[in-house]
């Protein structure tokens, strides 16, 4: 399946890792609920429609495969060049 914006929400902005509190250094925590599985959401381009909204370091909590075997996974935005968003799983065994 494809990304569905209805399942995506920004929950909060978290701190600022910059000691001087520079603008734009906040990390966002997002939530996403989907029937897609882990293989689908890590496909290159899955989150490209959110390129203007996601930034490197943002956290996405996902409720996945809700029509099959539901699971919770955390992902980190590892790259965003303004058009292509890349994420990586963060709680893999």
C-alpha positions in Angstrom: 0.0 0.0 0.0 1.0 3.6 0.0 1.4 6.2 2.7 -1.9 7.5 4.0 -1.8 11.0 5.6 -4.9 10.2 7.7 -2.9 7.9 9.9 0.0 10.4 10.5 0.1 13.0 13.3 2.8 15.1 14.9 2.5 14.6 18.7 5.1 17.1 20.1 8.4 18.9 19.6 11.1 17.6 21.9 13.8 19.8 23.5 16.7 21.3 21.6 20.0 19.5 21.4 21.8 22.7 20.6 23.4 24.2 23.8 22.6 27.7 22.5 19.0 26.8 21.7 19.4 27.6 18.0 16.2 27.7 16.1 15.3 24.6 14.1 17.1 22.1 16.3 14.0 20.7 17.9 13.2 17.1 17.2 9.6 16.1 16.6 7.8 13.0 17.8 5.3 11.6 15.3 2.8 8.8 15.3 1.6 6.7 12.3 -1.0 4.0 12.1 -1.2 1.8 9.1 -2.2 -1.6 7.7 1.2 -1.7 5.9 4.0 -3.9 7.2 7.5 -3.0 8.1 8.8 -3.9 4.6 6.4 -1.4 3.1 7.2 1.6 5.4 10.9 1.3 5.0 10.6 1.4 1.2 12.5 4.4 -0.2 10.0 7.1 -0.9 7.2 5.9 1.4 7.3 9.2 3.4 8.4 11.5 0.5 5.1 13.4 0.6 6.1 14.6 4.1 9.6 15.8 3.1 8.7 19.4 4.0 7.5 18.3 7.5 10.0 15.6 8.5 13.7 16.3 9.4 16.7 14.2 10.2 16.5 13.0 13.8 12.7 13.0 14.0 11.1 10.0 15.7 8.1 8.1 14.2 6.2 5.7 16.4 4.2 3.3 14.2 1.4 0.9 14.7 1.9 -1.5 11.8 0.0 -4.3 10.0 -3.2 -3.7 11.9 -5.2 -6.0 9.6 -2.7 -8.8 10.2 -0.4 -9.2 13.2 -0.3 -5.8 14.7 3.1 -4.5 16.0 4.6 -1.3 17.4 7.9 -0.1 15.9 10.0 3.1 16.3 11.7 4.6 13.4 14.2 7.5 13.0 14.4 9.8 10.1 18.0 9.3 9.0 18.0 11.5 5.9 15.9 14.1 4.1 17.2 16.0 1.1 14.0 18.0 0.7 12.3 15.5 -1.6 13.5 12.0 -0.5 12.9 10.9 3.1 14.8 7.9 4.5 13.9 6.1 7.8 15.5 3.3 9.8 14.0 1.0 12.4 15.3 1.7 15.9 14.0 -1.2 18.0 15.2 -4.3 16.1 16.3 -7.4 18.0 
